[in-house]
Amino acid sequence: MLRWRWTLALFLTLRMLSAQSLTESIDALLDVDWLRYGYCGVVVRDLQTGETLYQRDSERVLIPASNMKLLATAAAIHRLGADYCFRTRVWARGALTPDGVLQGDLILQGLGDATLDVKGLETLAQQVHQAGVRRVAGYLLYDDSWLDAVRYGFGWNSGDEPYGYQAQMSALCAEGNAVRLYAKPAAQVGEPLQLRLEPDTDYIELVNRTRTVERGAPNTAVDAIRTRARNQIIVSGALPLGSEEVFVGRYAVENPSRYAARLFLKALQAAGVVVERGITANLAPIVPAETPSLRLVAEHRSPPMREIIARINKPSDNLLTEITLKALGREVRGEGTTAAGVQVLREFLQSAGLEMGAVHIVDGSGLSRINGVSAENFVRLLEYMHRSPHAEAFRESLPVYGVDGTLRNRLRGTPVQGNSFAKTGSLNRVSSLSGYLRTQSGRWLAFSIIMNAYNAPASDARALQDKLVQLLWERL
């Protein structure tokens, strides 16, 4: 019923606006009280003719939130290439005896693969076993020196540190540097809930302050918080007897490189490889040419960059974006830092024709409110990518209205479904949407809508963006 009423209201609004010019129609849509004292930059451009069909505060530098990922992914596929893969390697240091004893250490080396998961670690462990290693007399060392040791971006909210969407950065990653927490009721009333983590690990301490309550009990819910700077999650709340397991949340880990090593140690044990002396950090750089006893025994590769950018843009993956930005710095300038990555990104954006005075970059994901980009610059980037050799891969990396990613539930069941590819962005009092639209007549448009400092729920901002996109589809 609510969807029917919304659809009817939108139909009547568009019909009323049909007699107006496009500029007048969009101005009327944007004339809402909650946006009046905020900021809204909008640009709509025809990709075939280059004509600007609408603009409003187009040059104003605004906080773009996750629309920043458009810049980072465009630069990554151009500068690193569509076939570029991240890698994770395992090195054996020392002699291997005929009975499979490595008289030395195994080294797990991270080279920026933020897609690595438990299955990938298991594959690496099986490769180690296939290389003839059955027992390691020394340590399992972990090496994350390919990138710097800065774990958080400049201007990130410290209150978001416990959560998986703001996981710590590292050259050695596993499971997005986070765990997923689930809870279900115990067998009897009064007992603590049964908690479990995915992946299954003892790296995180669970403090269980929950209980199982009677069926039908009111106000049942489970909440959790990770203790600041500790691998401890405190879980509280209640669930009724007999209810289903619930997903509580996704929580970031401290020292993600060691976390990856712990998961790998478990995978080695399952593959039949015993490490006698445990885990520790690798302090010496890996230089195979200078260390004759060092040999590569396993390697895992990420999906290619053409797929990585979709893994970034569709779900809006912050960690993968930030690691990709640092990888740009490492591969192009020889420095695995955010600052070096930003330099490479700015050089690319200048070559793409952006007005660099209206671009301020401190991270790649858009988590920082210090970033600033104009709507005009987003449309210039979209135009450039539309003409580039990577046009199709870039467009298809974006969420699709009513189909997938962060747009899967927006304008579903309308003509826009499947016809608009756009990146969303959201922070407190920041909402953005930039991408491509194929209109009713078949015209291709590039558009950018950036809203800042508005006085309304984020849902109102998204709804207004949707109305604008549907108006463009109807009128053009």
C-alpha positions, 0 to 999 in steps of 0.5 A: 500500500505504501509503495502504491501511494508513493508511486501515485504521488510521484506520478502526479508530481511528474505530471504536474511538472511535465509542462515545465522546462527541465530546469524548472522541474528540477528546481521545483523538486529541490525546493524543499524546506530541509534542503534550503539552508544546506548545500546541493550540487547537481550536474546533468550532462548528455554524454553524446552531445556534451550539453549540460542539461542542468546545473546547480552549485556545480562548482561548489566543493562538497563532502562526497562521502563514498562517491570518492570511490569513483575517483579511486577505482577509475585511477586504479583500472587506468594506472594498474590495469584491468588485469592487475592482481594483488598477491599473498605469498608464503616463503620458506626460509631454511633447509627442507629435510627429506622427511618434510621438516623445514629447518627454519621459518615460514613467512606469510607475506601480504602484498595488498590483497584485501579480498583474501578470505579463509578459503584463500588461506586454506589454498595457500596452506595446501600449497605449502603441504604440496611443497613437501613441508610437514613440520616447521621447526621455527616460526610462522612469521607475518610480513606486512611491510609492502605497505606502511603501518598507518591503520586509519585514514586522516579525519576518520571518526574514532567512534567507528573504529570497532566496526567492520566498515572502518577496518584497519588497513594492512598489506596483509589482510584476511576476511576484510580484517573483521569478524561476523558475530551471531547469537542464538538462544540457549536450551533453557531460560536464564542461560546465556545466549550461544555466540559464534564468530565467522570465521571461527577464531579465538583471536577475539575474546567474547564477553557474554552478558546475554541471557535466554528469556521466555517465548514471547518476551518483549523488547528482545534484542542483542547488542555488542561493542568492541572494546577500544584498541582491544580484540574483545567484544562485549555482548549484551541483550536477550533472545526468546527461547526457540528463536532463530539465530540472529546476525549481531554485526561485523566488528573490526580486529586490532592488528589485522596482520597477526589476525591473518597469521592466526587464521593461516596457522589454523589452515596449516594445521588442517592441511597437516603442517605443524608449526613448532614455535608459533607466530611472530612478526617478520622484522627483516625485509624479504629479499630472495636474491640476497637470501639463497635459503629463501624460496617461494612455496605458495602464492594466492592471487586476487581477482583482476582489477576489473573485478576488484573495482566492482567489489569496491563500488557495488557494496561500497567496500572501504578497506579494499578502496584504501588498500587499492589507493596505497597500492597505487602509491606503491606500484607507481611511486614506490611508496605504499602510503596513502599520500603517495596514492593520492599523488598518483590519483591527482595526476590521473584526475588532472589528465582526465580533465578535472578542475583540480582546484575543486578537488581535495583528497585525503582518502579513497573511500570517502570516510573522511569529511575532509574530502571535497569534490564538486559535482561538476568534477564527478561528471567530468570523470564520468564523461572521461570514463565513458570514452575510455577503454575501460568504459564498460568495466567501470560502468558495470562496477557501479550499483544498478538501480533496483538490481544490486549493490547499494541501489538494489532496493531503490526504484525497484519495479519502476522503469529506472530499474536496470537503466541507471548505474550509480555510486551512492555515498552517505555520512551524517548529513551527507548524501551523494549519488553520481553515475549514468542513466539511460533515459526513456528515449535511449539517451545516455546521461552522466549526473552527480547529486551531492547534498550536504548539511541538510536537516532531514533523515538520510532517507529523505535525501535518497528519496529526493535523489530517486525522484530526480533520476526518475524525472530525468528518465521520464523527460529525456 
